[in-house]
Amino acid sequence: MPDVPTLPPCTAGDWDDARRRRRLRDSRTGHSWVRFGRLRRFVARTAIAIVPFVALYTQYWHFDVAPMREQLADTQPRIHQVYEARDRDDRDTAVVDLVGLGNLDATDTASHLPALSGLGEVWAVEYDNGGLDTAVVSRLVAARAETLGIDSVILTGHSMGGIIALEVAQHLYQDTPLDVLGVILDCTPIDLHAVRADSRDAGEDLLRWIGWIPGARESRIMRMTVEIAARQHRFVLPSDRWYRRIDGSELIDVVEEVLNDKILSTDAASNGLIESQFQAIVASGASDSLRALAAEQDDKVRPAIVFVRPRNASNDHVVDVEYTQQALVDHSGGVDGTLLVAKLDHTGHANPIQAPEAYNDAIIKRIEPFIDLRPGENDGDDEDDTGSVPPSGPSAGP
């Protein structure tokens, strides 16, 4: 058997940490870089570190942003016929329905309000999902009205759609021969102060994300994140510790709700459309529109303003309807005012789909008589007959 060489025993004196670190330094990437070596090595390491993020961003843009951008490029506002006028004499009037923040098409909402056919032909506006221009919507309404022989219109706006309805009404009132008989505002926030804090914060968060993150105007991932965060009060539980507890089952329900209603639904508004809708509120254009509609315009009748709200203001978790009502009294009330306030029982925030009976009953018994009476009411007759608002306060109705 051949002799096996033996190694001397290792002693503590043979270990040299400085030599180990020197050998590591001499064998690492870029060890031979002398000129700006430290900077060049930092740049190289940073480039390697961001490769996974670049890969993720590429996938995000390819699968999330680009398809939505292509889809949105083909959208445009449309008007859908929902109901014919109930009476032949009302076929020269169109009731134009517009939905609010986060919604795209008013057809489903208008279909739950057949009582509107007592005022005229019922149309529903489908927004351009790429954004919102009230002048474009008003021209679309005016063109369709001219084609069909419509002489007068009534605008209906649900929630923040009321802001859009007021702007469209102003365009039609000032710039077209159409008579604007009225504007029906369903739980509409007159300005940003009328939006309750939680909803206002969610909208402002979305605006910030859209401003900061590339592709956020089209991204479904960003939209889902914001929508879930806006509902965190449902699944984030209070805790005495430094962290919050999460209700897992409620979180799953929220995720499913957002996916079905806001991400996968064909009626869901895009981030860009929501941005345009929310900016309309931030700009507080409603006050200007109300003043314009209250001013005399040639020989036209001043449009009636109808505010629909829950009788119990706390039932509306999105809008402070008491604040909006007082603002409307200031703008459109008075002895010769054009304001009707209709308070509904057992309703919440702008929910005609959930409470159609209450809405249709109010339209038939209060709103239709009030708007029908306005054209012959130029001299400001008794406000109890017209439903307009006296200086002492708004007419709340039965």
N, C-alpha and C positions, 0 to 999 in steps of 0.2 A: 504494500500500500504506500503510495507516494506521500512524501511529507507535505503537509498543508502549512503554508506560511501563517504565522500568527502575527496579529497587529498589536501594537503597544496599547495598553489600556488608555482610555480617554480620560483626561484630567480636566479640571475646571479651568486650568490656565490655557487650554487649547481653544476655548470659546471666545470669539471676538465679535461682539455685536456691531462694532463700527465697520469691521470688514464685511459682515453680512449686508449691512445697509449700502455699503459702497458697491458691492457686487450687484445688488438689486438695481441701484441707480444706473450702473454702467450697462445693464442688460435691458432696461425698459425702453419702450418706444420713444424715439426722438432723443436718445441719450447723446447722439453725435451732433445734435443741433446746437451750435454755439451762438450764432447771431440771433437774438431775440428768442432764445431757446425756451425760456419759461412761458412767454406769451404764446409761442407756437404750440407748445404742448397743451396749454390751457384751451386753446381754440380746438385742437384735435380732440381732446377729451369731451369738450362740450358738444362738438358735432356728433360724436359717437353716442352721447347720452340722449340727444334729441331725436335720433333716428326712430325709436318706437313712437314718439309723439307725432312725428311727421307722417308715419305710416297710419296711425289712428286718424289724424286729420284728413288724410287723403281718402280714407274709407268714409269718414263722416261727410265729406264734400260729395263724393261720388254716389253714395247710396241715399243720403238724406237731403242735401241741399240742391244738387243739380236736377234731380227728377222733379222736385217741387217747383224750382225756378222755371223749368220748361213747361210744366203744367199751368202755372200762374200766368205765363206769357200769353196763353190762349184764352184767358177769361175776359169777360166784359159784362157790364151790367145788363140785365134783362128785366122785362116786365111780363108777368104771367097773369092771365085771366083766371080768377077764382070763382066768382059768382056773377051772374047777370043781375041787373037791377030788378027788384021785386015788382015795382010799378013801372009801367011804360013811360010815365011822365018823368021818371028819374034817370032815363037812359042817357041823358045829356050830361050827367054828373058821374065822376069817377072817384072812388075812395081808394087811395093809394096807401098800402100798408108797408111799413118798414120796421125791421127788427133791430135789436140792439147789439151790444158788445158780445163778441164771440159767436155770433150767428151770421149765416150767409144769406139764406133765402127765407122770405116772409110767407111763402105759400102755405106751409103747414099751420102757422099761426093764424093766418087769415081764414083758412078753411074751418077753423073752430069758431069763427065769428060770423055766422050766416046773417045775423041781424044787421050787419053793415049793408046788406043788399037793400035795406029799406031806405038808404041814403043815395044809392046809385050803383053803378058797375063797380065790382070789387077787384082791384088789381093788387098783386104782390110784387115787390121789387126784389130781385136777386142781385146782390152787389157784385162788383168786380173784385175778385179775390186778390187781385194784385194791389189794391188800394182803394181809396174812396175820394171821389170828387163830386160834391153836391151839385155843381154847375152841370156836370155831365148827366147826372141823374135827372135834374130838372129839364134839361133839353130832351132827354129820352121821353119823359112824361109828356112834355109839350108836343113832341112830334107824334106820339101815339094818339094823343087827344085830338090833334088836327086831323089825322087820318080817319078816326072813328067818329068825328063830329061831336066831340065832347066840349062843352062850353065852360064847365066849372069843375073844380076838384076839391077834395077833402083829404088832408094828409093825416095818417095815423102812425104814431111812432111808439114803440114799446121800449121802456127803459131808456138806455142811451140812444136808441133809435129815434127818440123824440127830438134830440138835438139835431139829428140829420133831417127829420121832418120839418123842423122850424127853418133850417137853412134852405131846403128845397122850396118850402112855401114862400120864403122871401124872394127867391129867384123868380118863381112863377108870378107872384104878386106884382113885382116891380118891372119885370122884363118881358112878360108875355100878355096877350089879351085875355088869358084865362082868368075867371073869377075864382078866388080861393075862399070857399065858404067857411072853412074851419080847419083847425089843427087839433087833433086828439092826442094828448100826451099821457101815456100809461106809465106811471111811476118814474117819470123822467127827472134826472138830476139837472137842475137849472144851471149849475156850475160845479166846479170841483169840490167846493165846500159841502155840497149836498150829498156827496158820495161818502158812505160810511168808511171809517178808517181802514178796516181790513181789505175791503174791495179797492179802495184808493191805493193802498200799499201794493197790492198785487199788480195793478195796472202800471204803477210807477216802476216796479221791479222789471216788468216786461219791457218797458221803454228803455231802461238802463241796459238790459241784456242785449236788446236789438242794437243799441248804440255801441256796445263794447265788443261783441262777439261776431266775427265774420260769418255771414250766412244765416244769422239768427232770424232774419225776416222770413226765411223759408223753412227753417229747421223744425222738424217735428219733435226732435229730441229736446230742444230748448223749450218748445211749447209745452211738452209733457211735464218737464221739470217745473216750469212756472205754475202750471195748472195744479199740480200736486202740492206745491208749496202753498198755493192760495187756499188749499183745503186742509192745511195742517192742523187747524183747530179740531178737526174731527178725529185725528189719530194720534196727536201728540198730547200726552196726559201730564198733568201737573205732578211735580215730584219735589220732595224736601231736599233731595240731593242736588249736586251741581249739574247733573244731566237730567234730561227729560226722558220719560218712559214712552214707548211706542206701543199702541194697540195694533198688533199684527193683523188681526182679522179686519179691522176697520181700514187699515192701510191697503189691504188687498182690495176691499170694496172701492176705495177711492181710485186706485190704479185702474180697475176695470171700468169705472165710470168715466174717467178721463179718456181712456183708450176708445171706448164706444162712442162717447158724445163729442170729443174734441179732436181726436187724432184720426180715427178710422171712418168717421161719419162723413158722408159727402156734403152735408149741410154745414159743416164746421167752417168757421172763418179762418183765414190764414193769419199768421202773426202780423203781416204787413197791413191787412185790413183792420185788425184790432188796434194796431198802432195808430192808424188814421182816425178810427173812431174815438179812441181815448184822447188823442191830441185835439179833437174838436171840442171836447169837454174842457181840457186844460186851457184852451184859447178863450173859453167863456163867451163863445159867439152867440149863445142863446139869448142873452140880454139884448144884444144888438138886433137880432132877428125879431124879438118881441116888440122892440121899439119901432122897427120898420113896419111890422104888421099892424101896429096901432095907429100909424100915420095915415092920413087920407092919401089915396092914390087914384088920381083922375076921378072917374065917377064910380069906382068900384066900392062895393060894400066891404067894410073892415071884417077880416076873418074872425070867426068865433074861436075862442081858446077853451078847450075842455081838458081838465086835469082829472084823471082817474087814479085813485089811490085806495089802499085798504083803510077801512074806518079806524082800525087800531094801528097806529103808526109803527108800533114796535114789530108788527108782523112783516114789515119790509126790512130785511137784514142788509140790503145793499144801498138803499137811498133813504136819506132823511126827508120823508115826504112833507113833514111839517115845515121844514126850511124852504123847500121848493114851493109849497103852497103860498107861503107868505111872500116870496119873491114874485110869484105870479100875480098875487093881489096888488102888489106895488106897481107892476107893469101893465096889467090888463084889467084891474078891478075898478071900483068906483061906481057912481050912479049911472054913468053912461058906459060902463065897462062891458067887455065882451067875454068875461070869464065865467065858466061853470065848473064847480068842483063836485065830482061824483064820488062819494065814499062808498066802497063796497064791503059787504060783510064776508068774512071767511075767505079772504084772499090774502096773498102774500105779495112778493115783488113781481110785477108784470107777468102774471101767469094765466093768461086766457086759455092756454091749452089745459091747464090743471083745473081751472074753475070757469068753464065756458058758460054755465048757467048764469052765474052772477054777472059776467060781462055782457052777455046778450040781453039779459033783463035790463041792465042799466042803459044799454044802447037804445032799446025800444022805448022805455018809459021816460028817460031823461035826456039822453044825448040827441036822439033824432028830433024830438019836438023843439029842443033849444036851437039846433042848427037850422031847422026848417023855418023857424020864426025870425031868425036874424035878418034875411034879406028885406023884409018889410018893416024892420025895426030901426030905421036910420035915425029917428028922432029921440031914441032912448026912452021908450015907454016904461011902464012899471017894471022894476027889476024882478019882482016876485013872479011875473008872468014869463019873463025871458030866462030867468035863472042866472042873470048876471050878478056880479058881486057888488053889494053896497059898501060904503066906506067903513061900516062897522065890522065887516068880516065876510067871509065867503059863504056862499050857499052850499050847505053840506048835503041837502037832499034827505029823503027818508031813509 
